[in-house]
Amino acid sequence: MHFSRRITALTLLLLVMGAKAQVIPDKPIQITVQWDKPERTLRTSPTLQVVVMPPLERGSSIHDASFAAVKELGADYVRYVPWYPFPRFAVAELEPPKDGKTSWDFSRIDPMTLDFLHATEGHSPILNFSTIPVWFFKTSKPVVVPADPDQLFGSESQGTELLDPTCNDVAGYYARLVSWYTQGGFTDELGVRHDSGYYYRIPYWEVFNEIEAEHHFTLEQYAICYDAITGALHKVNPQMKFVGLALAFPEHDAEMIEYFLNPASHKPGTQLDMISYHFYASGEQGAENPDIWQYTFFDQADRLLAVVRYIEEIRKRLSPTTRTTLDEIGSILPGSNSVKDPHIPPIYWNASGALYAYVYIETARLGIDVVGESQLVGFPSQYPDVTMIDWATGRPNARFEVLRLLHDNFAVGDKMLHMNSFGRDIDAAAFESGSGEKKLLVVNKRNRNITLQLPPEFAHGSVTTVDVTASVTRPAAQPWSSSTLTLPPFAVTVVVAKK
């Protein structure tokens, strides 16, 4: 979670002044769909990531509600990331073998991981145990992990030079970890058998996270590790597919993307199934204002889309069968991570949800395969502004409800239709399902009401809107009969035409 943009104080002032100057109601925006002119077949799956956090522990007040939300959603490609700030939930071998013993211990890792696997059963999750045991690296001094598993700890991510530059030792660690969950157990480095009794299916494995920020891998070193790990995991499970890169700063890493996607950079037969990268919109300290978000969030998303187009050209040229997942999409409020009880205004969740819906629409137009919202649970000290579940009540907020709206209404294989130009204040997409059902998805990118003039086919049917009330009452479809539709600030709406 490192993606951010900076804007000047003068820009902020001008944006706020411009927003406050808009007191005259806008004329309705005309929406037109050309049903005889399909743009593409939808291939984009909306989903989310689940980062390991203490509130997801069994016994937590929101544990049951959080995993129930994942199960009820029923999404594919849900990304599961045991992350380095909580190493006892993320690293299964915290110390190297010593005195004829190993330190393999899944007692803290298993409960949350099993709950995740049960919640995503029948779907295709992506697992990423991104934290490499620090003892595989050269470090200035030994690292001692706190006994309290809930204590934040950053030192498990230190080190930039592997003791074994072939990465075979690290690959062996991951092969044993995956075997624990898929093969009933494993034999450790000293020949001792560890039985789990688990035979879960793990269809996708992502190799490391934000590699240019965590351990600062060079492109050559990452390719070596990717080849070693995927080769070892392929022996454990020949059907497993792999995700590479997970870049924090894709706009800065064209060289790494070019290198990774070139088959010549890898051992013969290495699988390049999917690449991933991330995006977080943000602003400067003091920009916690919806009149600022309405411009900065979406302007930054437009820059992301330019990056996506560029990466797609590289991918199509070098490895056209490789798929793409944007598996961390969100927004960050400066300063929220440093306070114990951040008071985030309800309208923020709608602004962030609208941002995700906008990225979903525009990346769907580009043919991106997976777009993942970040993240199920954030909480004070660990990115509370990217949470999708209220960390106190366990209730899904507007960010989760936007994801649910997209997941429940649009499916891979639907047709996306050509639409007229409707300016920058909204975004919209029209879809037709295989059964002929017509749907309109509209995103209000502004902190004000916007009225639409709907196409005639949407004058009767049903409408579902995620607005500022979504964190209190789950949005539900309502009967609809009108030629105009008014969107509340940062609303995301689906209109279904009556057949």
ROTORGU-105036 format. One line per 3 residues: number of its first residue (from 1); their letters; for each residue x, z, y of C-alpha. Coordinates in nm, 4 decimals. Example, Ala and Ser with C-alpha at 12.3 -4.5 7.8 and 13.67 -1.06 7.14 Angstrom:
! residues 2
1) as) 1.2300 0.7800 -0.4500 | 1.3670 0.7140 -0.1060
END
This chain:
! residues 499
1) mhf) 0.0000 0.0000 0.0000 | 0.2345 -0.1219 0.2639 | 0.0687 -0.4254 0.4280
4) srr) 0.0127 -0.3767 0.8030 | 0.0077 -0.5707 1.1290 | 0.0984 -0.4548 1.4760
7) ita) -0.0841 -0.5477 1.7965 | 0.0118 -0.4706 2.1537 | -0.1601 -0.2159 2.3767
10) ltl) -0.2541 -0.4968 2.6171 | -0.4218 -0.6855 2.3325 | -0.6160 -0.3739 2.2373
13) lll) -0.7352 -0.3281 2.5962 | -0.8466 -0.6887 2.6252 | -1.0309 -0.6738 2.2940
16) vmg) -1.2181 -0.3589 2.3893 | -1.3053 -0.4973 2.7319 | -1.4284 -0.8176 2.5706
19) aka) -1.6401 -0.6294 2.3175 | -1.7991 -0.4093 2.5853 | -1.8732 -0.7121 2.8003
22) qvi) -2.1025 -0.8604 2.5349 | -2.4285 -0.7013 2.6452 | -2.6434 -1.0174 2.6499
25) pdk) -2.8040 -1.0775 2.3090 | -2.6704 -1.3834 2.1329 | -2.8962 -1.6703 2.0365
28) piq) -2.9709 -1.6883 1.6638 | -2.6927 -1.8546 1.4681 | -2.8201 -2.1575 1.2804
31) itv) -2.7341 -2.1623 0.9101 | -2.7489 -2.4952 0.7272 | -2.6680 -2.5641 0.3622
34) qwd) -2.6060 -2.9080 0.2126 | -2.7348 -2.8570 -0.1402 | -2.6375 -3.2098 -0.2417
37) kpe) -2.2741 -3.1485 -0.1435 | -2.1054 -2.8893 -0.3697 | -1.7642 -2.7674 -0.2496
40) rtl) -1.6384 -2.6238 -0.5776 | -1.7309 -2.4302 -0.8892 | -1.6869 -2.0580 -0.8330
43) rts) -1.3944 -1.9139 -1.0305 | -1.3388 -1.5906 -0.8373 | -1.4109 -1.2504 -0.9943
46) ptl) -1.4598 -0.9518 -0.7595 | -1.3186 -0.6255 -0.8914 | -1.1281 -0.3108 -0.7899
49) qvv) -0.8233 -0.1027 -0.8662 | -0.8155 0.2538 -0.9976 | -0.5069 0.4456 -0.8883
52) vmp) -0.4295 0.7693 -1.0711 | -0.5203 1.0574 -0.8384 | -0.5914 1.4300 -0.8999
55) ple) -0.9658 1.3929 -0.8185 | -0.9942 1.1743 -1.1301 | -0.8801 1.4574 -1.3585
58) rgs) -1.1285 1.5947 -1.6076 | -1.2953 1.9002 -1.4592 | -1.2874 1.7590 -1.1069
61) sih) -1.6203 1.7669 -0.9250 | -1.6187 1.3878 -0.8891 | -1.4614 1.2900 -1.2221
64) das) -1.7844 1.2013 -1.4007 | -1.9371 1.0145 -1.1069 | -1.6205 0.8143 -1.0453
67) faa) -1.5810 0.6821 -1.3979 | -1.9572 0.6334 -1.4312 | -1.9428 0.4057 -1.1259
70) vke) -1.6696 0.1939 -1.2899 | -1.8624 0.1715 -1.6158 | -2.1922 0.0840 -1.4483
73) lga) -2.0253 -0.1850 -1.2362 | -1.8977 -0.3616 -1.5485 | -1.6290 -0.5660 -1.3755
76) dyv) -1.3468 -0.7545 -1.5423 | -0.9843 -0.7312 -1.4312 | -1.0126 -0.3711 -1.3092
79) ryv) -0.6559 -0.2696 -1.2307 | -0.5331 0.0722 -1.3484 | -0.2197 0.2089 -1.1807
82) pwy) -0.0545 0.5399 -1.2718 | 0.1619 0.5686 -0.9591 | 0.4902 0.7441 -0.8739
85) pfp) 0.3608 1.0153 -0.6297 | 0.2169 1.1939 -0.9362 | 0.4836 1.1378 -1.2033
88) rfa) 0.3331 1.3691 -1.4666 | 0.0281 1.1397 -1.4740 | 0.2402 0.8236 -1.4691
91) vae) 0.5627 0.8679 -1.6692 | 0.5547 0.9408 -2.0414 | 0.9271 1.0209 -2.0757
94) lep) 1.0417 1.2134 -1.7709 | 1.3903 1.2923 -1.9050 | 1.6406 1.0932 -2.1139
97) pkd) 1.7001 1.1823 -2.4790 | 1.9300 1.4847 -2.5008 | 2.0583 1.7203 -2.7705
100) gkt) 1.8740 1.5337 -3.0443 | 1.5374 1.5462 -2.8668 | 1.3230 1.3221 -2.6506
103) swd) 1.0794 1.4226 -2.3761 | 0.7864 1.1980 -2.4690 | 0.4673 1.3675 -2.3484
106) fsr) 0.1248 1.2064 -2.2979 | -0.0727 1.5287 -2.2547 | -0.1322 1.4734 -1.8817
109) idp) -0.1492 1.0942 -1.9031 | -0.3960 1.0505 -2.1879 | -0.7144 1.2070 -2.0467
112) mtl) -0.7375 0.9873 -1.7368 | -0.6133 0.6764 -1.9190 | -0.8612 0.7177 -2.2035
115) dfl) -1.1448 0.7749 -1.9565 | -1.0472 0.4528 -1.7826 | -1.0290 0.2572 -2.1085
118) hat) -1.3713 0.3871 -2.2108 | -1.5176 0.3015 -1.8682 | -1.3893 -0.0579 -1.8927
121) egh) -1.4628 -0.1074 -2.2633 | -1.5897 -0.4564 -2.3364 | -1.4165 -0.6003 -2.0302
124) spi) -1.0631 -0.7162 -1.9499 | -0.8743 -0.4532 -1.7499 | -0.5225 -0.4927 -1.6145
127) lnf) -0.2945 -0.1946 -1.6825 | 0.0115 -0.1275 -1.4710 | 0.2170 0.1825 -1.5489
130) sti) 0.4246 0.0910 -1.2492 | 0.6549 0.3931 -1.2367 | 0.9820 0.3436 -1.4207
133) pvw) 1.1430 0.6691 -1.5364 | 1.3994 0.7423 -1.2672 | 1.6693 0.8210 -1.5215
136) ffk) 1.6950 0.4496 -1.5981 | 1.8526 0.4117 -1.2518 | 2.1800 0.5186 -1.0981
139) tsk) 2.0982 0.8051 -0.8607 | 2.3088 1.0342 -0.6439 | 2.1769 1.3473 -0.8176
142) pvv) 1.9383 1.4422 -1.0991 | 1.5670 1.4285 -1.0195 | 1.3600 1.7360 -1.1044
145) vpa) 0.9861 1.6672 -1.1251 | 0.7577 1.9505 -1.0024 | 0.5788 2.1450 -1.2749
148) dpd) 0.2499 2.1101 -1.0857 | 0.1111 1.7662 -1.1790 | -0.1011 1.7569 -0.8610
151) qlf) 0.1949 1.8037 -0.6276 | 0.2961 1.4947 -0.4326 | 0.6462 1.3827 -0.5238
154) gse) 0.8247 1.0743 -0.3963 | 1.1665 1.0967 -0.5613 | 1.0570 0.9353 -0.8882
157) sqg) 1.0791 0.5994 -0.7100 | 1.4418 0.6318 -0.5972 | 1.7235 0.4138 -0.7287
160) tel) 1.7919 0.0430 -0.6871 | 2.0473 -0.0251 -0.9624 | 1.9532 -0.0028 -1.3291
163) ldp) 2.2003 0.1596 -1.5675 | 2.1224 -0.1244 -1.8096 | 2.1133 -0.4485 -1.6044
166) tcn) 1.9601 -0.6364 -1.9007 | 1.6485 -0.4165 -1.8593 | 1.6228 -0.3902 -2.2373
169) dva) 1.6120 -0.0091 -2.2223 | 1.3220 -0.0215 -1.9764 | 1.1493 -0.2801 -2.1966
172) gyy) 1.1851 -0.0452 -2.4937 | 1.0173 0.2320 -2.2944 | 0.7194 0.0112 -2.2126
175) arl) 0.6932 -0.1198 -2.5692 | 0.6637 0.2384 -2.6948 | 0.4139 0.3297 -2.4234
178) vsw) 0.1913 0.0329 -2.5077 | 0.2258 0.1054 -2.8806 | 0.0991 0.4588 -2.8162
181) ytq) -0.2304 0.3159 -2.6936 | -0.2631 0.0046 -2.9113 | -0.0749 0.0621 -3.2393
184) ggf) -0.1533 0.4227 -3.3264 | 0.1861 0.5481 -3.2085 | 0.5560 0.4571 -3.2027
187) tde) 0.9016 0.5475 -3.3259 | 1.1211 0.6897 -3.0491 | 1.4856 0.6183 -2.9620
190) lgv) 1.6030 0.8782 -3.2158 | 1.3917 0.7462 -3.5038 | 1.1168 1.0086 -3.4784
193) rhd) 0.7568 0.8956 -3.5268 | 0.4946 0.9919 -3.2654 | 0.1346 0.9345 -3.3796
196) sgy) -0.1545 0.8897 -3.1365 | -0.4321 0.7444 -3.3480 | -0.5211 0.5094 -3.0598
199) yyr) -0.5954 0.1434 -3.1199 | -0.7235 0.0296 -2.7823 | -0.7231 -0.3289 -2.6604
202) ipy) -0.5093 -0.3949 -2.3511 | -0.5604 -0.7606 -2.2599 | -0.3450 -0.7691 -1.9429
205) wev) -0.0266 -0.5892 -1.8411 | 0.1152 -0.6061 -1.4889 | 0.4907 -0.5605 -1.4568
208) fne) 0.5761 -0.3082 -1.1803 | 0.4159 -0.2696 -0.8376 | 0.5212 -0.3811 -0.4899
211) iea) 0.8624 -0.4680 -0.6206 | 1.0195 -0.5336 -0.2826 | 0.9263 -0.1808 -0.1695
214) ehh) 0.9579 0.0237 -0.4903 | 1.3206 0.0100 -0.6095 | 1.3822 -0.2993 -0.3923
217) ftl) 1.4269 -0.5440 -0.6787 | 1.6134 -0.8650 -0.6095 | 1.4382 -1.1764 -0.7280
220) eqy) 1.6966 -1.2234 -1.0035 | 1.6689 -0.8632 -1.1249 | 1.2910 -0.8723 -1.1287
223) aic) 1.2871 -1.1936 -1.3337 | 1.5273 -1.0354 -1.5847 | 1.3059 -0.7270 -1.6183
226) yda) 0.9863 -0.9308 -1.6343 | 1.1277 -1.1423 -1.9171 | 1.2564 -0.8395 -2.1088
229) itg) 0.9338 -0.6397 -2.0753 | 0.6917 -0.9217 -2.1482 | 0.9045 -1.0269 -2.4445
232) alh) 0.8973 -0.6735 -2.5853 | 0.5230 -0.6306 -2.5259 | 0.4490 -0.9688 -2.6786
235) kvn) 0.6028 -0.8385 -3.0027 | 0.3712 -0.5367 -2.9857 | 0.0653 -0.7476 -2.9048
238) pqm) 0.0988 -1.1276 -2.9289 | -0.2395 -1.1757 -2.7534 | -0.1452 -0.9780 -2.4422
241) kfv) -0.1255 -1.1648 -2.1096 | 0.0914 -1.0671 -1.8154 | 0.0731 -1.0337 -1.4386
244) gla) 0.3857 -1.0613 -1.2266 | 0.5139 -0.9752 -0.8786 | 0.2437 -0.7431 -0.7264
247) laf) 0.3982 -0.8066 -0.3856 | 0.3364 -0.5747 -0.0927 | 0.4463 -0.8289 0.1669
250) peh) 0.3603 -1.1774 0.0377 | 0.4057 -1.3225 0.3855 | 0.7737 -1.2245 0.3737
253) dae) 0.8508 -1.3170 0.0148 | 0.8123 -1.6914 -0.0251 | 1.1601 -1.7126 -0.1784
256) mie) 1.0717 -1.4549 -0.4432 | 0.7453 -1.6333 -0.5242 | 0.9252 -1.9675 -0.5488
259) yfl) 1.1907 -1.8195 -0.7776 | 0.9454 -1.6354 -1.0024 | 0.7089 -1.9297 -1.0512
262) npa) 0.9920 -2.1647 -1.1454 | 1.0071 -2.1702 -1.5283 | 1.3818 -2.2334 -1.5006
265) shk) 1.4213 -1.8763 -1.3695 | 1.3008 -1.7330 -1.7019 | 1.3886 -1.7316 -2.0670
268) pgt) 1.2269 -2.0161 -2.2630 | 0.8767 -1.9235 -2.3737 | 0.8216 -1.6533 -2.1100
271) qld) 0.4528 -1.6239 -2.0215 | 0.3640 -1.6750 -1.6557 | -0.0040 -1.5977 -1.6920
274) mis) -0.0852 -1.4591 -1.3497 | 0.0733 -1.3543 -1.0193 | -0.0497 -1.0833 -0.7833
277) yhf) -0.0063 -0.9715 -0.4257 | -0.1641 -0.7340 -0.1752 | -0.3183 -0.7109 0.1715
280) yas) -0.4125 -0.4195 0.3971 | -0.5452 -0.4694 0.7475 | -0.4423 -0.2089 1.0019
283) geq) -0.3696 -0.1510 1.3680 | -0.1607 0.0621 1.5970 | -0.1939 0.4372 1.6322
286) gae) -0.4922 0.5056 1.8543 | -0.6823 0.1931 1.7462 | -0.9422 0.3835 1.5434
289) npd) -1.2319 0.2071 1.7108 | -1.4898 -0.0326 1.5622 | -1.4671 -0.2480 1.8734
292) iwq) -1.1023 -0.3002 1.7766 | -1.1592 -0.3355 1.4018 | -1.4049 -0.6210 1.4561
295) ytf) -1.1178 -0.8352 1.5770 | -0.7943 -0.6959 1.4330 | -0.9188 -0.6617 1.0742
298) fdq) -1.0495 -1.0155 1.0551 | -0.7682 -1.1732 1.2545 | -0.5211 -1.0177 1.0108
301) adr) -0.7314 -1.1484 0.7216 | -0.7036 -1.4973 0.8708 | -0.3255 -1.4610 0.8617
304) lla) -0.3524 -1.3554 0.4976 | -0.5537 -1.6676 0.4201 | -0.2782 -1.8838 0.5681
307) vvr) -0.0341 -1.7044 0.3364 | -0.2652 -1.7595 0.0386 | -0.2808 -2.1333 0.1096
310) yie) 0.0977 -2.1504 0.1271 | 0.1456 -1.9568 -0.1969 | -0.1115 -2.1770 -0.3674
313) eir) 0.0917 -2.4845 -0.2805 | 0.3984 -2.3249 -0.4422 | 0.1990 -2.2224 -0.7501
316) krl) 0.0395 -2.5633 -0.7985 | 0.3775 -2.7331 -0.7667 | 0.5788 -2.5084 -0.9990
319) spt) 0.3358 -2.3433 -1.2423 | -0.0174 -2.4845 -1.2103 | -0.1552 -2.3001 -1.5135
322) trt) -0.0605 -1.9603 -1.3662 | -0.3608 -1.7769 -1.2239 | -0.3734 -1.5509 -0.9167
325) tld) -0.5098 -1.2044 -0.8464 | -0.5145 -1.0396 -0.5046 | -0.5357 -0.6980 -0.6649
328) eig) -0.5142 -0.4699 -0.3615 | -0.7400 -0.5598 -0.0690 | -0.8279 -0.2971 0.1898
331) sil) -0.7685 -0.1503 0.5330 | -0.5726 0.1477 0.6596 | -0.6357 0.3710 0.9608
334) pgs) -0.3156 0.4908 1.1276 | -0.2763 0.8668 1.0950 | -0.5434 0.9284 0.8308
337) nsv) -0.2853 0.9888 0.5597 | -0.1218 1.2764 0.7488 | -0.4218 1.5080 0.7950
340) kdp) -0.5865 1.7377 0.5422 | -0.9445 1.6647 0.6441 | -0.9727 1.3190 0.8013
343) hip) -1.3065 1.2570 0.9685 | -1.3588 0.8879 0.9078 | -1.6733 0.7546 1.0801
346) piy) -1.9352 0.6003 0.8483 | -1.9165 0.2641 1.0291 | -1.5544 0.2320 0.9137
349) wna) -1.6612 0.1934 0.5502 | -1.8857 -0.0950 0.6539 | -1.6114 -0.2617 0.8577
352) sga) -1.3729 -0.2352 0.5625 | -1.6403 -0.3565 0.3183 | -1.7158 -0.6540 0.5433
355) lya) -1.3437 -0.7320 0.5504 | -1.3355 -0.7391 0.1692 | -1.6445 -0.9622 0.1532
358) yvy) -1.4846 -1.1995 0.4039 | -1.1650 -1.2210 0.1982 | -1.3754 -1.2770 -0.1143
361) iet) -1.5636 -1.5707 0.0397 | -1.2593 -1.7439 0.1810 | -1.0351 -1.6952 -0.1233
364) arl) -1.3222 -1.8170 -0.3421 | -1.3171 -2.1354 -0.1366 | -0.9463 -2.1637 -0.2196
367) gid) -1.0040 -2.1128 -0.5928 | -0.8338 -1.7722 -0.6294 | -0.9160 -1.6189 -0.9671
370) vvg) -0.9473 -1.2464 -0.8956 | -0.9955 -1.0444 -0.5748 | -0.9603 -0.6697 -0.6238
373) esq) -1.0727 -0.4078 -0.3723 | -0.8476 -0.1056 -0.3258 | -0.9255 0.1590 -0.4496
376) lvg) -1.1727 0.3723 -0.6464 | -1.0578 0.7093 -0.5112 | -0.8289 0.7853 -0.2223
379) fps) -0.8241 1.1365 -0.0812 | -0.6537 1.3326 0.1946 | -0.2752 1.2834 0.1752
382) qyp) -0.3194 0.9699 -0.0388 | -0.4873 0.6939 0.1639 | -0.8355 0.8411 0.2202
385) dvt) -0.9240 0.5292 0.4211 | -0.9102 0.3058 0.1140 | -1.1409 0.5156 -0.1013
388) mid) -1.4584 0.3636 -0.2438 | -1.5976 0.6975 -0.3638 | -1.6564 0.9986 -0.1384
391) wat) -1.3819 1.2397 -0.2472 | -1.6121 1.5379 -0.1883 | -1.9436 1.4206 -0.3352
394) grp) -1.8490 1.1398 -0.5739 | -2.1053 0.9097 -0.4097 | -2.0059 0.5426 -0.3734
397) nar) -1.9597 0.4432 -0.0108 | -2.0284 0.1084 0.1574 | -1.6992 -0.0357 0.0313
400) fev) -1.8094 0.0172 -0.3292 | -2.1597 -0.1102 -0.2551 | -2.0206 -0.4338 -0.1120
403) lrl) -1.8255 -0.4873 -0.4327 | -2.1350 -0.4117 -0.6391 | -2.3382 -0.6590 -0.4304
406) lhd) -2.0842 -0.9364 -0.4924 | -2.0409 -0.8577 -0.8607 | -2.4144 -0.8423 -0.9330
409) nfa) -2.5079 -1.1618 -0.7464 | -2.2312 -1.4156 -0.8009 | -2.0734 -1.5302 -1.1253
412) vgd) -1.7895 -1.7551 -1.2298 | -1.9432 -2.0981 -1.2851 | -2.1863 -2.0846 -0.9914
415) kml) -2.1683 -2.3758 -0.7482 | -2.0481 -2.3149 -0.3925 | -2.2203 -2.5478 -0.1471
418) hmn) -2.1040 -2.7075 0.1760 | -2.2263 -2.5358 0.4941 | -2.2310 -2.6084 0.8648
421) sfg) -1.9928 -2.4490 1.1120 | -2.1291 -2.1198 1.2454 | -1.8513 -1.9797 1.4655
424) rdi) -1.6277 -1.6766 1.4167 | -1.8738 -1.3873 1.4411 | -2.0037 -1.4259 1.0875
427) daa) -1.8969 -1.5779 0.7600 | -2.1329 -1.7171 0.5007 | -2.1380 -1.8905 0.1645
430) afe) -2.4216 -2.0542 -0.0297 | -2.4333 -2.0489 -0.4090 | -2.6465 -2.2035 -0.6805
433) sgs) -2.6463 -2.0548 -1.0297 | -2.6653 -2.2473 -1.3529 | -3.0394 -2.1714 -1.3670
436) gek) -3.0894 -2.3185 -1.0202 | -3.1259 -1.9922 -0.8295 | -3.0130 -2.0282 -0.4667
439) kll) -2.8359 -1.7424 -0.2875 | -2.6870 -1.6930 0.0558 | -2.4068 -1.4428 0.1245
442) vvn) -2.3544 -1.3489 0.4891 | -2.0960 -1.1173 0.6483 | -2.1327 -0.9775 0.9990
445) krn) -1.7770 -0.9496 1.1311 | -1.8826 -0.7773 1.4524 | -1.9827 -0.4295 1.5679
448) rni) -2.3223 -0.5456 1.6943 | -2.6459 -0.6924 1.5657 | -2.6373 -1.0656 1.4956
451) tlq) -2.9472 -1.2749 1.4292 | -2.9472 -1.5764 1.1978 | -3.1807 -1.8744 1.1752
454) lpp) -3.2057 -1.9201 0.7996 | -3.2362 -2.2476 0.6096 | -3.6020 -2.3185 0.5144
457) efa) -3.5396 -2.2432 0.1458 | -3.4518 -1.8823 0.2334 | -3.7659 -1.8104 0.4355
460) hgs) -3.9178 -1.6436 0.1266 | -3.7516 -1.4419 -0.1493 | -3.5583 -1.1156 -0.1430
463) vtt) -3.2807 -0.9624 0.0645 | -3.0222 -0.6920 -0.0087 | -2.8082 -0.5505 0.2719
466) vdv) -2.5126 -0.3127 0.2696 | -2.5207 -0.1461 0.6098 | -2.4309 0.1941 0.7533
469) tas) -2.6953 0.3656 0.5366 | -2.5289 0.2508 0.2123 | -2.3236 0.5696 0.1727
472) vtr) -2.6478 0.7704 0.1621 | -2.8912 0.5371 -0.0161 | -2.7909 0.2720 -0.2651
475) paa) -2.8945 -0.0701 -0.1311 | -3.1780 -0.2370 -0.3192 | -3.3388 -0.5791 -0.3023
478) qpw) -3.6412 -0.5975 -0.0738 | -3.9107 -0.8673 -0.0563 | -3.8342 -1.1169 0.2185
481) sss) -4.0528 -1.3503 0.4242 | -3.9064 -1.4675 0.7546 | -3.7112 -1.7552 0.9002
484) tlt) -3.4787 -1.5244 1.0964 | -3.2585 -1.2409 0.9752 | -3.0887 -0.9777 1.1905
487) lpp) -2.7670 -0.8342 1.0515 | -2.6673 -0.4802 1.1559 | -2.3045 -0.4201 1.2605
490) fav) -2.0558 -0.5092 0.9820 | -2.3415 -0.5728 0.7383 | -2.2990 -0.7705 0.4171
493) tvv) -2.6227 -0.9352 0.3038 | -2.7421 -1.1448 0.0117 | -3.0616 -1.3491 0.0504
496) vak) -3.2133 -1.4906 -0.2675 | -3.4508 -1.7846 -0.2295 | -3.7844 -1.7655 -0.4067
499) k) -3.8102 -2.0257 -0.6819
END
